[in-house]
Structures are given as C-alpha cells and as structure tokens.
C-alpha cells in the first residue's frame, strides 16, 4: 500500500508488486465536511473493507517518506482496525 500525502489531500494505492498492477486506489478529495484526519480515518475503514473483499490479509505500508503521525497514522490505525495486517 503506497501513501501520498499533500498539504490538502491524501491518496492511497494497493499495488501488487509481483504483477506490477494497481488493485485499487483511493483519494479523499470528494469527502467534505470533515477534518483531514477524519477523512484519513474514513478512507482507511473503506480501504480495509475493499482489501478484505479481495482476500488479502496482509500488506506493506509504504508511507512515502512521511512521518508516522497525523493523517498517516490515522489511516494506518483505521486499516488495522479493519483487520489488515501492516
């Protein structure tokens, strides 16, 4: 799972490294009325559901050089709460 964080938005992609294909991607651009951290948490919950639907139980969390705090941490915690092993 690759994470990209800008000053406004957060994007994630679940990538199959062996096949070199992106399984799915998410962005929080269309989520309105929430703080950035709340959007990251909601995105993590939704991504965990999609990951479970594909049958994947474990993923590598590539935070893209960003510190493990704030939105990145909220995203990772929501993924773990959804049953994904990081």
ABEGO torsion letter per residue (X at the ends): XBBBBBAABBBBBBBBAAAGBBABBBBAAABBGBBAAAAAAAAAAAAAAAAAAAGBABBBBBAGGBBBBEAAAAAAAAAAAAGBBX
